[in-house]
Amino acid sequence: MAYDNNQRISSLSVPIITSPGHRRGLGGVPFFQPALSPLGNQVLQRNPQRQPNPLFRSIPEGEISRVEFDRYLMDYFGVQDIHTGTQDEQEMSLTRHGRPAPSIPNWQSWNPGTSSADYAHIIRAIEAVAATFGAIPTIRTVVFFKMDYEPNAAGIGVARPDVGASFGGGKLTVFEAFSRSRAFPNARSDVSGSYPSAGVVLAPAAGETPGAPLPYQSRERSLRENIVHELGHAMAEDAHRADPDVFTEYNRAIGWVGGQLFDIGQQPVADAIRQGTSPPAQYHIRDLDWNNPQWIEQPMSRYAVAGGPGEDFAETIAAYIYANSVLQLRSPARYRFIMDHIDIWKTQMQALPPPVLRGDFPVIEEFRHMA
């Protein structure tokens, strides 16, 4: 997969919640790696004790200012530019194949405001990647737009209000919809239909039944997962720089052939991929049956199947961080691929500067005034 600096790699579309549930904030930034488990339907639990993460200064649970957000990303994560996008900028970004820039009727500006808790959640999403992998992907620019658009044949930008964020060429673009609800299954799909308690769940969409339920989760958790999904695309760019063949290898390891996903857990599929022939059609996993217990190697979301290998990779990164034990149970091939290749990818990712200790929480020098 080749990456062009002007190419938009991802547009993460997330489902709107259809079942109400209790919302609560997520305290602290703990990211504990669970112990390995044999395949089965028992979901491993992360360490429930919440402690300050020693890599980062303490970010308040409430709002932080846009000034604090910008300085944190620039000084600590190496982001070079953070701004609220303009209409001309967004229209120019939609130019395709040398055609004139499309127009966007009724365009509106948007960002989270002069202060917002969402800024802290974006920071925590980046920290989640750093705490899990020991480095962060290369993010040069962060830009805010109200919504995503796609040009039509008449040169008019058509709104895509369900798209939450996108990433490409080192640029993280955040849209107003980036906090819409999402969820991974809470277990491996099993023919028994017996699953851990999920509480309130999202109303099942096509392809989600029969299979493990998708539990409702807080807005804050969904927001962070959406951002980490896009950082998965950022990691993909770094991974490609480190190893130009990485996505050829990913496709073969996971079961992607010609843009279609097959159950790599089935020996006939593995044999066909090894021999360069078409896998048997009965093992073709579609977005309309992605969560079916019949599959041995089970995807983590419908979007991972419908969006193709690139979205599958980004969803795998998000699941590795936020649903690690479930990823191990549903898709050991995806889990192993991350484990086997992350050290190579990290050669192109960004190491964080060493923190400066002050009291109970380490801070970098530039943030002493905020401690």
C-alpha positions as CSV (number, residue, x, y, z in Angstrom):
1,M,0.0,0.0,0.0
2,A,1.5,3.3,-1.1
3,Y,0.8,6.5,0.9
4,D,0.5,9.9,-0.8
5,N,0.9,12.9,1.5
6,N,-2.3,14.4,0.0
7,Q,-4.3,11.1,0.4
8,R,-6.9,10.8,3.0
9,I,-6.4,7.3,4.4
10,S,-9.4,7.0,6.6
11,S,-12.9,8.4,7.2
12,L,-14.1,6.7,10.4
13,S,-17.9,6.5,10.4
14,V,-19.3,5.5,13.7
15,P,-22.9,4.4,14.5
16,I,-25.4,6.5,16.3
17,I,-26.5,5.1,19.6
18,T,-30.0,3.7,19.6
19,S,-30.3,2.4,23.2
20,P,-29.9,4.9,26.1
21,G,-27.6,4.0,28.9
22,H,-25.8,5.4,31.9
23,R,-22.9,7.7,31.0
24,R,-20.0,8.2,33.3
25,G,-16.6,9.8,33.1
26,L,-13.5,7.6,32.9
27,G,-11.0,8.5,35.6
28,G,-7.2,8.3,35.3
29,V,-5.2,6.9,32.4
30,P,-4.5,3.2,33.3
31,F,-3.5,0.9,30.5
32,F,-2.6,-2.5,31.8
33,Q,-1.8,-5.4,29.5
34,P,-3.8,-8.5,30.4
35,A,-2.2,-11.9,30.7
36,L,-2.4,-14.2,27.7
37,S,-5.3,-16.6,27.6
38,P,-6.1,-19.8,25.7
39,L,-8.9,-19.4,23.1
40,G,-12.3,-19.6,24.7
41,N,-15.2,-17.3,25.6
42,Q,-13.9,-16.0,28.9
43,V,-13.0,-12.4,28.7
44,L,-9.9,-11.5,30.6
45,Q,-10.1,-8.5,32.9
46,R,-7.6,-5.6,33.1
47,N,-6.3,-4.5,36.4
48,P,-9.2,-2.6,37.8
49,Q,-7.1,-0.4,40.1
50,R,-6.7,3.1,38.7
51,Q,-3.3,4.7,39.2
52,P,-1.5,7.6,37.6
53,N,0.3,6.6,34.5
54,P,4.0,7.3,35.2
55,L,4.7,8.4,31.6
56,F,2.5,11.5,31.7
57,R,1.6,14.5,33.8
58,S,-1.8,14.4,35.4
59,I,-4.5,15.8,33.1
60,P,-7.6,17.0,34.9
61,E,-10.9,15.1,34.4
62,G,-12.7,18.2,33.5
63,E,-12.1,20.8,30.8
64,I,-8.8,22.1,29.7
65,S,-8.3,25.1,27.5
66,R,-7.5,25.1,23.8
67,V,-4.2,26.9,24.7
68,E,-3.2,24.1,27.0
69,F,-4.3,21.5,24.4
70,D,-2.2,23.1,21.7
71,R,0.9,23.4,23.8
72,Y,0.7,19.9,25.1
73,L,0.4,18.4,21.6
74,M,3.2,20.6,20.2
75,D,5.6,20.3,23.1
76,Y,5.0,16.7,24.1
77,F,3.8,14.9,21.0
78,G,5.7,16.8,18.4
79,V,2.6,18.1,16.5
80,Q,3.7,21.0,14.4
81,D,0.3,22.7,13.6
82,I,-3.1,22.7,15.3
83,H,-5.8,24.9,13.8
84,T,-9.5,25.3,13.1
85,G,-10.0,24.6,9.4
86,T,-11.4,27.2,6.9
87,Q,-13.9,26.7,4.1
88,D,-11.2,27.3,1.4
89,E,-8.9,24.7,3.1
90,Q,-11.6,22.1,3.2
91,E,-12.8,22.7,-0.3
92,M,-9.2,22.4,-1.6
93,S,-8.7,19.2,0.3
94,L,-11.6,17.7,-1.7
95,T,-9.9,18.3,-5.1
96,R,-9.6,15.1,-7.1
97,H,-7.5,14.4,-10.2
98,G,-6.7,18.0,-10.9
99,R,-10.4,19.1,-11.1
100,P,-11.4,22.5,-9.7
101,A,-12.1,22.5,-6.0
102,P,-15.7,21.6,-5.2
103,S,-17.9,24.1,-3.4
104,I,-19.5,23.4,0.0
105,P,-22.9,25.0,0.4
106,N,-23.8,26.3,3.9
107,W,-20.3,25.5,5.2
108,Q,-19.8,26.1,9.0
109,S,-16.7,26.3,11.2
110,W,-16.3,24.1,14.3
111,N,-14.0,23.2,17.1
112,P,-14.6,22.0,20.6
113,G,-14.3,25.6,22.0
114,T,-12.0,27.7,24.1
115,S,-12.1,25.0,26.7
116,S,-13.5,21.5,26.6
117,A,-13.1,18.1,28.3
118,D,-12.8,16.7,24.8
119,Y,-9.3,18.1,24.5
120,A,-8.3,16.1,27.5
121,H,-9.8,13.0,25.9
122,I,-7.9,13.5,22.7
123,I,-4.7,13.7,24.7
124,R,-5.6,10.6,26.6
125,A,-6.2,8.7,23.3
126,I,-2.7,9.6,22.2
127,E,-1.3,8.6,25.6
128,A,-3.1,5.3,25.3
129,V,-1.1,4.5,22.2
130,A,2.1,5.7,23.9
131,A,1.5,3.7,27.0
132,T,0.7,0.5,25.1
133,F,3.5,0.6,22.5
134,G,6.1,2.9,24.1
135,A,5.9,5.4,21.2
136,I,3.4,7.4,19.2
137,P,2.8,7.6,15.5
138,T,3.9,10.6,13.5
139,I,1.2,13.4,13.8
140,R,2.3,16.6,12.1
141,T,-1.1,18.4,11.9
142,V,-4.4,18.4,13.8
143,V,-7.3,20.3,12.2
144,F,-10.9,20.7,13.3
145,F,-13.9,20.8,10.8
146,K,-17.6,20.6,11.5
147,M,-18.2,17.6,9.2
148,D,-16.7,15.6,6.4
149,Y,-17.7,16.0,2.7
150,E,-17.3,14.0,-0.5
151,P,-17.5,15.8,-3.9
152,N,-20.2,14.6,-6.3
153,A,-20.1,14.6,-10.1
154,A,-21.4,18.2,-10.2
155,G,-18.5,19.5,-8.1
156,I,-20.6,20.0,-4.9
157,G,-19.4,18.8,-1.5
158,V,-21.9,16.3,-0.1
159,A,-22.0,16.2,3.7
160,R,-21.2,12.9,5.5
161,P,-22.3,13.8,9.0
162,D,-21.6,10.4,10.5
163,V,-17.8,10.5,9.8
164,G,-16.0,11.2,13.1
165,A,-12.4,11.7,12.0
166,S,-9.8,10.9,9.3
167,F,-6.1,10.6,8.9
168,G,-3.7,10.9,6.0
169,G,-0.3,12.3,5.2
170,G,0.5,13.0,8.9
171,K,-2.8,15.0,9.4
172,L,-5.4,14.1,11.9
173,T,-8.7,15.7,11.0
174,V,-11.4,15.8,13.7
175,F,-15.1,16.4,12.9
176,E,-17.9,17.3,15.3
177,A,-19.2,13.7,15.1
178,F,-16.0,12.2,16.6
179,S,-17.7,11.4,19.9
180,R,-20.6,9.3,18.5
181,S,-21.0,5.9,20.2
182,R,-19.1,2.8,19.1
183,A,-18.3,-0.6,20.7
184,F,-16.4,-3.8,20.2
185,P,-18.0,-7.1,20.9
186,N,-17.5,-8.1,24.6
187,A,-16.5,-11.7,23.8
188,R,-15.7,-14.3,21.1
189,S,-18.9,-15.2,19.2
190,D,-19.9,-18.7,20.1
191,V,-22.6,-21.1,18.9
192,S,-23.7,-21.6,22.5
193,G,-24.9,-18.0,22.6
194,S,-23.6,-17.7,26.2
195,Y,-21.8,-14.4,26.8
196,P,-20.6,-12.2,29.7
197,S,-23.1,-9.7,30.9
198,A,-23.1,-6.7,28.6
199,G,-25.6,-4.5,30.4
200,V,-27.2,-2.0,28.0
201,V,-26.2,-2.9,24.4
202,L,-26.4,-1.0,21.1
203,A,-29.4,-2.0,19.0
204,P,-28.1,-4.8,16.8
205,A,-27.3,-3.7,13.2
206,A,-26.9,-5.9,10.2
207,G,-24.3,-8.5,10.7
208,E,-24.2,-8.3,14.5
209,T,-26.5,-11.2,15.2
210,P,-26.0,-14.0,16.0
211,G,-22.9,-13.2,17.8
212,A,-21.4,-11.6,20.9
213,P,-23.2,-8.4,22.0
214,L,-21.8,-4.9,21.6
215,P,-22.2,-3.2,25.0
216,Y,-23.0,0.5,25.3
217,Q,-20.1,2.5,26.5
218,S,-19.7,6.1,27.6
219,R,-19.3,9.0,25.2
220,E,-15.8,9.6,26.6
221,R,-14.7,6.0,25.9
222,S,-16.2,6.1,22.4
223,L,-14.4,9.4,21.7
224,R,-11.1,8.0,22.7
225,E,-11.5,4.8,20.7
226,N,-12.5,6.9,17.6
227,I,-9.3,8.9,17.9
228,V,-7.1,5.8,18.5
229,H,-8.7,4.2,15.4
230,E,-7.3,7.2,13.4
231,L,-4.0,6.9,15.1
232,G,-4.0,3.3,13.8
233,H,-3.9,4.8,10.3
234,A,-1.1,7.0,11.5
235,M,0.7,3.9,12.7
236,A,0.1,2.3,9.3
237,E,2.0,5.2,7.6
238,D,4.9,4.7,10.0
239,A,4.7,0.9,9.5
240,H,4.8,1.3,5.7
241,R,7.9,3.5,6.0
242,A,9.6,0.9,8.2
243,D,8.5,-2.0,5.9
244,P,7.0,-1.4,2.4
245,D,5.7,-4.9,2.4
246,V,3.9,-4.7,5.7
247,F,0.4,-4.7,4.3
248,T,1.0,-7.4,1.8
249,E,2.0,-9.5,4.8
250,Y,-1.0,-8.3,6.8
251,N,-3.4,-9.3,4.1
252,R,-1.9,-12.7,3.9
253,A,-1.8,-13.2,7.6
254,I,-5.4,-12.0,8.2
255,G,-7.1,-13.5,5.1
256,W,-7.6,-10.5,2.8
257,V,-7.6,-11.5,-0.9
258,G,-8.6,-9.1,-3.6
259,G,-10.3,-6.8,-1.2
260,Q,-12.4,-9.6,0.3
261,L,-11.9,-11.1,3.7
262,F,-11.8,-14.9,4.2
263,D,-11.6,-16.9,7.4
264,I,-7.9,-17.5,7.8
265,G,-8.7,-19.9,10.7
266,Q,-9.9,-22.4,8.1
267,Q,-7.1,-24.6,6.7
268,P,-8.4,-24.4,3.1
269,V,-8.2,-20.6,3.2
270,A,-4.6,-20.7,4.6
271,D,-3.6,-23.2,1.9
272,A,-5.2,-21.2,-0.9
273,I,-3.4,-18.0,0.1
274,R,-0.1,-19.8,0.4
275,Q,-0.6,-21.3,-3.1
276,G,-1.8,-18.0,-4.6
277,T,-5.3,-19.4,-5.5
278,S,-8.8,-18.2,-4.6
279,P,-10.0,-19.3,-1.2
280,P,-13.3,-21.3,-1.1
281,A,-16.3,-19.1,-1.3
282,Q,-18.0,-20.6,1.7
283,Y,-15.3,-19.0,4.0
284,H,-15.9,-15.4,2.6
285,I,-16.6,-13.1,5.6
286,R,-18.9,-10.3,4.6
287,D,-20.0,-7.2,6.6
288,L,-23.5,-8.8,6.8
289,D,-22.2,-11.8,8.7
290,W,-19.0,-10.5,10.3
291,N,-20.1,-11.4,13.9
292,N,-21.3,-14.9,13.1
293,P,-20.0,-17.7,15.4
294,Q,-19.3,-19.9,12.4
295,W,-16.0,-18.0,11.8
296,I,-12.9,-19.3,13.5
297,E,-10.9,-16.0,13.0
298,Q,-13.4,-13.3,13.9
299,P,-13.2,-9.7,13.0
300,M,-13.6,-7.0,15.6
301,S,-16.3,-4.9,13.9
302,R,-18.5,-4.6,10.8
303,Y,-16.5,-1.5,9.8
304,A,-13.3,-3.6,9.8
305,V,-14.9,-5.8,7.1
306,A,-16.8,-3.2,5.1
307,G,-13.9,-0.8,5.0
308,G,-11.3,-3.1,3.7
309,P,-7.8,-4.0,5.0
310,G,-6.8,-0.5,6.0
311,E,-9.8,-0.1,8.2
312,D,-9.3,-3.6,9.5
313,F,-5.8,-2.7,10.6
314,A,-6.9,0.5,12.3
315,E,-9.7,-1.3,14.1
316,T,-7.2,-3.9,15.2
317,I,-4.9,-1.2,16.7
318,A,-7.9,0.3,18.6
319,A,-8.9,-3.2,19.8
320,Y,-5.4,-4.0,20.9
321,I,-5.5,-1.0,23.2
322,Y,-9.1,-1.0,24.4
323,A,-10.3,-4.6,24.0
324,N,-7.0,-6.5,24.2
325,S,-8.3,-9.6,25.8
326,V,-11.3,-9.9,23.4
327,L,-9.0,-9.4,20.4
328,Q,-6.9,-12.3,21.6
329,L,-10.0,-14.5,21.9
330,R,-11.6,-13.5,18.6
331,S,-8.6,-13.0,16.4
332,P,-5.3,-14.5,17.5
333,A,-3.9,-13.9,13.9
334,R,-4.5,-10.1,14.3
335,Y,-3.1,-10.1,17.8
336,R,0.0,-12.0,16.8
337,F,0.6,-9.7,13.8
338,I,0.8,-6.7,16.0
339,M,3.0,-8.5,18.6
340,D,5.4,-9.7,15.9
341,H,5.8,-6.4,14.0
342,I,5.5,-3.6,16.5
343,D,9.2,-3.3,17.2
344,I,9.9,-2.8,13.5
345,W,7.2,-0.1,13.2
346,K,8.5,1.7,16.2
347,T,11.7,2.5,14.4
348,Q,9.6,5.1,12.4
349,M,7.3,6.1,15.3
350,Q,8.1,9.0,17.6
351,A,9.6,8.4,21.0
352,L,8.4,10.7,23.8
353,P,10.7,13.1,25.6
354,P,11.7,12.0,29.1
355,P,9.5,13.5,31.8
356,V,10.7,15.8,34.5
357,L,9.7,14.6,38.0
358,R,7.9,16.9,40.2
359,G,6.0,15.6,43.2
360,D,3.8,12.6,42.5
361,F,3.4,13.2,38.8
362,P,6.2,13.6,36.1
363,V,5.8,16.7,33.9
364,I,7.9,17.9,31.0
365,E,9.7,21.2,31.5
366,E,7.4,23.2,29.4
367,F,4.4,22.3,31.6
368,R,5.7,23.3,35.1
369,H,3.4,26.3,35.0
370,M,0.4,24.0,34.6
371,A,1.3,21.6,37.5
